[in-house]
Amino acid sequence: MDFSVAEYLSINEGLCVQMLHKGSFDDEEATVAVMDEFLKQNGYVNDITKERLHHEIYLYFSREVEPEKWKTIIRHPIKKAE
């Protein structure tokens, strides 16, 4: 594999909410709904913009393993609700 285009970045993401999602990517909507409810209950809102992006960190993903065993951290930037 040619990794010559890879680069190392340091990113200061600021305030975020994140949650471990277990299972298929098709089921992430339910995890995001839990995150959104947490934000609402604690006086925050999502702050996803061109500069502050949604991130997914794949801890365990393989096409050789059933989707129920996949693990992904979903991270959203947030801010205090106005």
N, C-alpha and C positions, 0 to 999 in steps of 0.2 A: 504494500500500500504506500502511496505517496502522501506523506503528511506535510509537505513543504508549505502548504497554504495555511496550516494551523498556526494560531497565535495565542499567546498567553495574555489574558486580560485581568485586571483588577477592577472590580465594579463595586462601588458603594451603593447598595440598593436602598438604603434607608429603611424606614419602618415597613415591615411586611407581615403577612400572615401566611403560614404554610401548614400543610397537612399531608400525612402519608396516605396515599391511595393504593389499595390492594385490588388487583383485578384488571380486567380489560380496559383499554382506553375508552371504549364505547360507554363505560359506566362512570366516567369521571364527573359527569354532570351532577350526580348525587353527592359526591365529595365536595364539589364547589358550592353546592347549596348549603351544606353544613358549615362551610367556611363563611359564606355570606350571612347566615343566621348568627354566627358567632360575632361577626363584625357589627351587625345591627344591634345585638344585645349589649355590646360594649362601646357604642358610640363612635364607630368607625365606618368608613365606606371604602370601596375599591378605588384605587388611584392608577388605573392602567392607562398609560398614554404612550406616545411615540418614544418618550425618554424613559419611561418606567414600565417595563414589560412583564408579562406573565412568563414564568419559567417552569419548566418541568425537568426534574433530575431523575433519571432512570437508574434505579438501584439494582433492579433485576429485570431483565427483558431478554427473551430469547424466543425465536420462532420455533424452537424445539421443545418448549415447555408450554403447558396449557396456560391460557391467559389468566386464570384464577390465581396463579402464583406470581404474576408480575407485580412489582412494587415501584411506585413513582411518587416523588415528593412534588406536590403542586404548590407553587409560591406566587402570591399576588402582592403587589405593592398596595399599601393602604394609607389613609390619612384620617384625621379626626373629622367627624361629620360636622357640617356647619349648621 
